[in-house]
Amino acid sequence: GPLRRLPARTAMGNVGCGGPGPEQRLGHARARECAAEQLTRVGLGDRRDAYPDQLSGGQQQRLAVARALACHPTILLADEPTGNLDAENSDNVMDLLTEVAAAGTAVIVATHDIAELPGRGGPLLRLERG
């Protein structure tokens, strides 16, 4: 399903509240700059002032990815990141996660849709019956 987001905050506010990370120690200006960078990275640079309910499902998923990336994680666990998305938005989110992995973050994707994984690189582990 959809990744967690804060409905009462703009896209910038959502990314800025991603959790503890180096940006929070660098001050408000740097935190805003980092949030803007992450939104641009996921293709939402022009939607900084939009609230989550003003974004499409695919944009909301990309917002959630930007929120997670704001903490500069070494590992990103994405549980059904394309749930409830159409094929085009699913591809966009999976492309984004592939780019994140190529940039050095270990990305683990749990999905029921095995068809979205081939050709994206990295090892593939298939679990059946538990």
Buried (B, 14 or more C-beta within 10 A) or exposed (E): EBBEBBEEBBBBBBBBBBEEBEBBEEEEEEBBEBBBBBBEBBBBEEBBEBBBEEBEBBBBBBBBBBBBBBBBBEEBEBEBBBBEBEEEBBBBBBEBBBEBBEEEBEBEBEBEEEEBBEEBEEEEEEEEEE
